[in-house]
Each structure stands twice: as structure tokens, then as C-alpha cells.
């Protein structure tokens, strides 16, 4: 998610509890009852990345390590490798606070456990040049322009009479094999044919496309729709950045609908479904399918994540209330929840807080002290936006699979799902809150 959002979640017991016998040994030597099990405190390492997204580490950033009961057990500054380490109990959290001008940006990772090596921050995709590739094709009668799509989406165009084009591949979308698509358009910019070729070895350096074919009729069927005003279906090929055709339907009074598009037949494709909720909330469902499929079916109630209500912040108790409505949805617990909060103080100084966690439940911000206390919202601050976003992908096995690298999960799978490998990505975004 872009911008200065505060991402918040709570399910501190989600990581489980590690138990052992107390270090002082049994309560007696007479074979009586064993002492109660206790949670084991252990080290957690946090690496903070520079907020520019360059991937460089941030040095000297204070990190507060917090036990599940809210006790701050240590505040450590990141070292020359951008790392800070302290011991916490299972289910604790870590909060990094970065000073920007007179304001502060805080990021919290909830429900972590001893042994975790957590990265706070994200690295933007590397869009540097990986190399070039030559695409050849046969002239199509009536064509006025050829538009080329590849692993980086739009790869350029060529005028009538041209039958070759050198495309540039970027580091962030440079697979070993790729699929290419050429759209031929007439003088009215209408499509008159497509040429698609899959499993092209990038190392070969060049390829010749096959013949141009007619478009494929494509129909999506959507059932068990609720709490939705508009539904938009977008069919993309050869991947999430390729050629697309979309249609929006008013479903405010419908529980099912169909949508049709004219698309190319390709090796692979993706359908993006966007649901606009009745309360200015929304859902996205991204699903891959065979590129020659002419139909698609989505049972919305079986797939959609819960709808998220507007979050609210109680400054006095530092509590963000988060609730969700699972009616007419799968009710699934997402892999990752992030809730964002941003505000201004004194009319000019900007603050934000980002918290990542495993479930759609209310949370209490840690009671930071000393210089870090300035990062907490106070009475009189002017809220500039907050929102909760839930993410889920079939390539992750819950929060445990993403909590140590939330930024990488968002960049590589959720926000960047056009180039990800997930077959199904789901995103639910809340009503704006205060």
C-alpha cells in the first residue's frame, strides 16, 4: 500500500507459545506435581531498511522491543548493519521509529517470536536494464501498428511495414522463459489480430512469432454477490501487465452477473475482479487461468475476504478499533493485515505509524517513553488518513510465512501481483477511518 498509512493488527497468541521447565528445577524431589510451564524469552533481531526503498540499511534507528503484555523490555539503536537485537517473549512486537524533520514514522511488527530475524521496510523493484531481446513477426494485411507485450507489460510498438523490434528486459521482470504477445491494430486503433508465443527462452536472444489469429470471446460469471455496488472484471494476458480488456457492471441490486470481453488466446492469463463496497470499502481478487480459457467463474462468497469496517483511534488509550464483516464472504483469516494511520501536528509536522500483524482485531499501540513518546498520536493532532488492508495469497501459509519480511511480501506478491507467482491473490481494503 502506498503513502503514509498505519498498518495495525492483533493476534498476539498466533505464533504459539514455547514452553520449558523453570531453570531452578523441580519444586521438590519427591515426585510431586511438576512446576507450571513458562514461556521462554529469546532473541529477536530486527533489520531496518532505509525508507527510500533503495534496500540500504538504516543506521542509528531506535527499535523498541515489547513483550505481549505491553512491557517495553529494551530500546536498541540499529548498528552499522542496520540491526538491533533484544530478548522478548513469544507473541511480542518490535517498533522502529524514524525521525523525519520534526515528525516521526513508526513501524511495528506484531506477533513475533524468539528466533525471528525481522526486516522492517521494503526494497523497490530493480528496474535496471537486464538485457535486450529481438522479436520478429510476419506482416498482417490491414495493420497500421503492432503493439508488443512481454514480461514487463508494454514493450513498445512498431509502425505498419515493420516486422522486427528489439525490446528491453528489466531486472525485476527477467525470467528464464517468457511469453510474448503482439496486438495488430488498424487505422481506427481497432484490434485485427493477435500473435502469441509462450515458453520462449530469454537466453536465445531472439524469436519469430507465429501467425496472427482472431480474438477470443471471454465471459466471466459471478455468483453470490453481496454488499457490492459495482463489479469490474479485467482479463489480462499474457500476465498481469499484459493486454487487458475490462467491463464494469452495476450489481447494487444483483446477487449474480456475467461480464464479457474480447481478448487474445495466450499461454497464460489472469482475471482481476474488483468489488466496490456499499460503504466505500473494496475487494480485489486476482486469479490466474489458462490463456485459452473462454469462460471464468467466481463464487464471490466462497473466495472474498471479510469486508473491513472503518477503523477508529482512541488517543487516550492508544487503541485502534478494527472490526470486520464476514457475511457473504469466505471468512478466511488473511496472511497479513496492515493498518495505516497518519496525522499532522501543529498544522505542518507529519507523523505516521505502520503496524503489521496476523488478524483483523483491535490493537493497542506500545506506550513509548522518552524521546520516542513523540511518535504517539496526541489530542489535538489532525488525522490525515487511516485505513486497514488485509492480504492473502495461495503461496503463503499464513502470517508465520510473511512476518519476518512483510515488505518483500507486499512488493513481490501483493502490490506487485502482476509479476508474482501466486495463482490467487486477495486484498480487502477498509472504509477510511478517523
C-alpha positions in Angstrom: 0.0 0.0 0.0 1.3 3.4 -0.9 1.6 6.5 1.2 1.8 7.2 4.9 -0.6 4.5 6.2 -0.6 3.0 9.6 -1.0 -0.7 9.5 -2.4 -2.4 12.5 -3.3 -5.9 13.6 -3.7 -8.0 16.8 -3.5 -11.7 17.4 -0.6 -12.0 19.8 -1.2 -15.6 20.5 -1.0 -16.6 16.8 2.7 -17.6 17.0 2.1 -20.2 19.6 4.0 -20.5 23.0 7.3 -22.1 23.6 7.4 -23.8 27.0 10.1 -25.3 29.2 10.7 -26.2 32.9 11.9 -23.3 35.0 15.6 -23.0 35.4 15.5 -23.5 39.2 14.4 -27.1 38.6 11.5 -29.1 40.1 9.6 -27.8 43.1 10.6 -30.9 45.1 12.4 -34.1 44.8 9.6 -36.3 46.0 7.9 -36.9 42.7 5.1 -34.3 43.4 3.4 -32.1 40.8 5.7 -30.7 38.1 6.1 -26.9 38.1 3.9 -24.9 35.7 5.3 -24.4 32.2 6.6 -20.9 31.4 7.2 -19.1 28.1 10.8 -18.8 27.1 12.3 -15.4 26.5 14.7 -15.4 23.5 16.4 -13.1 21.0 14.8 -11.3 18.1 16.8 -9.4 15.5 15.4 -6.5 13.6 16.9 -5.1 10.4 15.6 -1.6 9.4 15.9 -0.6 5.8 16.2 2.9 4.5 12.7 4.5 3.9 13.6 5.4 0.3 13.2 1.7 -0.8 16.8 1.5 -2.1 17.5 -1.6 0.0 20.2 0.1 2.0 20.1 -0.3 5.8 19.2 2.4 8.2 21.8 3.1 10.9 21.0 4.5 14.4 17.3 3.9 14.3 15.8 3.2 17.7 13.9 -0.1 18.0 11.6 -0.8 20.9 11.1 -4.5 21.8 7.9 -5.2 23.6 6.6 -8.2 25.5 3.0 -9.4 24.9 1.7 -7.6 28.0 2.9 -4.3 26.6 6.1 -4.0 28.7 9.0 -2.4 26.8 11.9 -4.7 27.6 14.6 -2.8 25.6 15.2 0.0 23.2 18.2 -0.6 20.9 19.6 1.5 18.1 20.4 -0.2 14.8 24.1 -0.8 14.3 26.3 -0.4 11.2 24.4 -3.3 9.5 21.1 -1.8 10.3 20.4 -4.5 13.0 19.1 -4.3 16.6 18.6 -7.4 18.9 16.9 -8.0 22.2 15.1 -10.8 24.0 11.3 -10.9 24.2 8.6 -13.4 25.0 6.7 -15.2 22.2 3.9 -13.0 20.8 5.8 -9.8 21.4 6.4 -7.0 19.0 9.1 -4.6 17.7 8.7 -1.0 16.7 11.2 1.1 14.8 10.9 4.9 15.0 12.4 7.0 12.2 12.7 10.8 12.7 11.9 12.8 9.5 12.3 16.5 10.0 10.3 17.3 13.1 8.0 14.4 12.7 8.3 10.6 13.1 7.4 7.5 11.2 6.9 4.4 13.3 6.6 0.8 12.0 5.5 -2.1 14.3 5.6 -5.9 13.6 3.3 -7.8 15.9 3.1 -11.4 17.0 6.8 -12.2 16.6 8.7 -14.9 18.5 12.2 -15.6 19.7 14.5 -16.7 16.9 12.8 -14.3 14.3 15.0 -12.2 12.1 12.6 -9.4 11.1 13.1 -6.9 8.3 11.3 -3.6 8.7 11.0 -1.8 5.4 10.8 -2.6 1.7 13.0 -2.7 -1.3 11.6 -1.3 -4.5 11.7 -3.5 -7.7 15.0 -3.2 -9.6 14.1 -1.6 -12.9 17.6 -1.6 -14.2 18.2 -3.0 -17.7 18.8 -6.7 -17.7 19.3 -7.0 -21.5 17.6 -6.9 -24.9 15.7 -9.4 -27.0 14.7 -9.3 -30.7 11.1 -10.0 -31.7 10.3 -10.8 -35.3 6.9 -11.3 -36.9 5.1 -11.6 -40.3 3.3 -8.6 -41.7 -0.5 -8.7 -41.3 -2.6 -7.1 -44.0 -4.5 -4.0 -42.8 -2.3 -3.5 -39.8 -1.3 0.1 -39.1 0.5 -0.6 -35.8 1.9 -3.5 -33.8 1.9 -3.4 -30.0 4.2 -5.7 -28.1 3.6 -7.1 -24.6 6.0 -9.2 -22.6 7.1 -9.9 -19.0 7.4 -6.2 -18.3 4.0 -5.4 -19.8 4.0 -3.0 -22.7 7.3 -3.4 -24.6 6.9 -0.9 -27.4 5.2 -0.6 -30.8 6.1 -0.6 -34.4 4.5 1.1 -37.4 3.0 -0.6 -40.5 5.5 -2.4 -42.6 7.9 -3.0 -39.7 8.3 -6.7 -38.8 11.0 -6.6 -36.1 11.6 -4.9 -32.8 14.2 -5.0 -30.1 12.7 -5.0 -26.6 14.4 -4.2 -23.3 14.1 -6.5 -20.3 14.3 -5.2 -16.8 15.9 -6.9 -13.8 12.6 -7.1 -12.0 10.9 -9.0 -14.8 13.6 -11.0 -16.5 12.5 -14.7 -16.3 14.4 -17.6 -17.9 11.4 -18.2 -20.2 8.7 -15.7 -21.2 5.6 -15.2 -23.2 5.2 -12.5 -25.8 2.0 -11.1 -27.4 1.7 -8.8 -30.4 -1.6 -6.9 -31.0 -2.2 -5.7 -34.6 -4.3 -2.6 -34.9 -5.8 -0.8 -37.9 -6.0 2.9 -38.6 -9.0 3.2 -36.2 -7.0 1.5 -33.5 -9.3 -1.5 -33.6 -7.7 -4.9 -33.0 -7.5 -7.0 -36.1 -5.4 -9.9 -34.8 -3.1 -11.3 -32.1 0.1 -13.3 -32.2 1.1 -15.1 -29.0 4.1 -17.3 -28.2 4.9 -18.9 -24.9 7.9 -20.7 -23.3 10.4 -18.5 -25.2 14.0 -18.9 -23.9 15.3 -15.5 -23.0 18.9 -16.7 -23.4 18.1 -17.4 -27.1 18.2 -13.6 -27.7 15.5 -13.6 -30.4 12.4 -15.3 -31.6 9.9 -15.3 -34.6 6.3 -15.1 -33.7 3.6 -17.3 -35.2 0.6 -16.3 -37.4 -1.9 -13.7 -36.2 -5.2 -15.1 -35.0 -8.7 -13.6 -34.3 -9.7 -12.5 -30.8 -11.2 -14.9 -28.2 -14.6 -14.3 -26.7 -14.4 -14.4 -23.0 -17.2 -14.5 -20.4 -16.9 -14.3 -16.6 -19.8 -15.5 -14.4 -20.1 -14.1 -10.8 -22.4 -15.6 -8.2 -23.3 -15.0 -4.5 -22.5 -11.3 -4.7 -23.4 -9.1 -1.7 -22.6 -5.7 -0.2 -21.3 -4.6 -3.6 -22.3 -1.6 -5.8 -20.1 -2.2 -8.8 -18.1 -5.2 -10.1 -15.3 -4.8 -12.6 -13.8 -7.7 -14.4 -10.5 -7.3 -16.2 -8.9 -10.1 -18.2 -5.2 -9.6 -18.7 -2.7 -11.6 -20.8 -0.1 -12.9 -21.1 0.2 -11.9 -17.4 -0.9 -9.2 -15.0 0.9 -6.5 -17.0 -0.2 -7.5 -20.5 -3.0 -6.7 -22.8 -6.3 -6.1 -21.0 -10.0 -5.7 -21.6 -12.4 -4.8 -18.8 -16.0 -4.2 -18.1 -17.8 -2.7 -15.1 -21.3 -3.8 -14.0 -23.8 -2.2 -11.6 -24.6 -5.0 -9.2 -26.2 -3.0 -6.4 -29.4 -4.9 -6.8 -27.9 -8.2 -8.1 -26.5 -11.4 -6.5 -25.1 -12.7 -9.7 -24.0 -11.3 -13.1 -21.9 -12.0 -16.2 -19.3 -9.9 -18.0 -17.8 -10.4 -21.4 -14.6 -9.2 -23.0 -12.7 -9.7 -26.3 -9.2 -11.0 -25.6 -6.3 -12.8 -27.1 -5.7 -16.6 -26.8 -2.4 -16.9 -24.9 -0.5 -19.4 -22.9 -1.5 -17.8 -19.6 -3.8 -15.1 -18.4 -5.2 -13.5 -15.3 -8.6 -12.3 -14.2 -8.8 -9.3 -11.9 -12.1 -8.8 -10.1 -12.7 -5.5 -8.2 -15.7 -5.2 -5.9 -16.7 -1.8 -4.8 -18.5 -2.0 -1.4 -21.5 -0.1 -0.3 -19.5 1.8 2.3 -16.6 2.9 0.2 -14.7 -0.3 1.0 -13.4 -2.6 -1.7 -12.1 -6.0 -2.5 -9.7 -7.3 -5.2 -9.4 -10.9 -6.4 -6.6 -11.8 -8.8 -6.7 -15.3 -10.2 -4.6 -16.9 -12.9 -6.1 -19.3 -15.5 -5.2 -20.9 -18.8 -4.8 -18.3 -21.6 -7.1 -20.2 -24.0 -10.0 -20.4 -21.5 -13.1 -18.7 -22.8 -15.0 -18.8 -19.5 -14.4 -17.9 -15.9 -16.5 -18.5 -12.8 -16.2 -16.8 -9.4 -18.3 -17.6 -6.3 -17.7 -14.3 -4.5 -19.0 -15.6 -1.1 -16.6 -18.5 -1.2 -13.5 -16.5 -2.2 -13.7 -12.9 -0.9 -12.0 -11.9 2.3 -14.1 -10.3 5.1 -15.2 -6.7 4.5 -13.4 -4.3 6.8 -15.2 -1.6 8.6 -13.8 1.9 9.2 -11.0 1.8 11.9 -11.0 4.4 14.7 -8.4 5.6 17.1 -8.9 6.3 20.8 -5.9 8.6 21.6 -6.3 8.3 25.4 -6.0 4.5 25.4 -3.8 4.3 22.3 -6.3 1.8 20.9 -7.2 1.3 17.3 -10.5 -0.4 16.9 -10.7 -2.8 13.9 -13.8 -4.8 13.1 -14.8 -6.8 10.0 -18.0 -8.2 8.5 -17.6 -11.8 7.2 -21.2 -12.0 5.9 -21.3 -13.1 2.3 -17.6 -13.8 2.3 -15.2 -16.8 2.9 -14.5 -15.5 6.4 -10.9 -16.6 5.9 -8.1 -15.2 8.1 -5.7 -13.3 5.8 -2.0 -13.9 5.7 -1.2 -10.3 6.6 -3.1 -7.3 7.9 -1.7 -3.8 7.8 -3.5 -0.8 9.1 -2.2 2.7 8.5 -2.5 5.9 10.4 -1.2 9.4 9.5 -1.7 12.8 11.1 -0.4 16.3 11.4 0.6 18.2 14.5 0.6 21.9 14.7 -0.7 22.1 11.1 2.6 21.3 9.5 4.5 18.4 11.1 3.7 15.0 9.6 3.5 11.7 11.5 2.6 8.1 10.5 2.6 4.7 12.1 2.5 1.4 10.2 1.7 -1.9 12.1 1.7 -5.3 10.5 0.0 -8.3 12.1 -1.9 -11.5 11.6 -5.6 -10.8 12.1 -8.5 -8.3 11.9 -8.6 -7.4 15.6 -8.1 -4.2 17.5 -4.7 -3.3 18.9 -3.1 -1.0 21.4 0.0 1.0 20.3 3.0 0.5 22.6 3.4 3.0 25.4 6.7 4.5 24.0 8.6 6.7 26.5 11.3 9.3 26.4 12.1 10.8 23.1 10.1 8.0 21.3 6.9 9.1 23.0 6.7 11.9 20.5 5.8 9.3 17.9 2.4 8.6 19.6 -0.7 10.5 18.4 -2.0 13.1 20.9 -5.2 15.0 21.5 -5.3 17.9 19.0 -3.5 16.1 16.2 -5.3 16.3 12.9 -5.8 12.9 11.3 -4.9 12.9 7.6 -6.0 9.3 6.9 -6.2 5.8 8.2 -7.1 2.5 6.6 -6.8 -1.2 7.1 -5.8 -3.6 4.3 -5.9 -7.4 4.5 -3.8 -9.5 2.1 -3.8 -13.2 1.2 -2.1 -15.3 -1.4 -2.1 -19.0 -2.0 1.7 -19.1 -2.0 1.9 -18.2 1.7 0.9 -20.4 4.7 -0.3 -17.7 7.0 1.3 -14.9 8.9 4.2 -17.1 10.0 5.4 -17.2 6.4 5.4 -13.4 6.0 6.0 -11.8 9.4 9.8 -11.7 9.1 9.7 -10.0 5.7 6.4 -8.1 5.3 7.9 -5.6 2.9 9.1 -8.3 0.5 5.7 -10.0 0.6 3.9 -6.8 -0.3 6.3 -5.8 -3.1 6.7 -9.2 -4.6 3.3 -10.7 -4.2 0.5 -8.4 -3.0 1.2 -4.9 -4.5 3.2 -6.4 -7.3 0.9 -9.4 -8.1 1.2 -8.9 -11.9 4.7 -10.4 -11.7 4.2 -12.7 -8.8 3.8 -16.4 -8.9 0.6 -16.8 -6.8 -2.4 -18.4 -8.5 -4.8 -16.5 -6.2 -4.3 -13.1 -4.5 -7.0 -11.5 -2.4 -7.0 -8.0 -1.0 -9.7 -6.4 1.2 -9.4 -2.6 1.9 -11.4 -0.9 4.7 -13.6 2.1 4.7 -11.4 5.2 5.5 -11.4 5.8 9.3 -10.5 8.5 11.7 
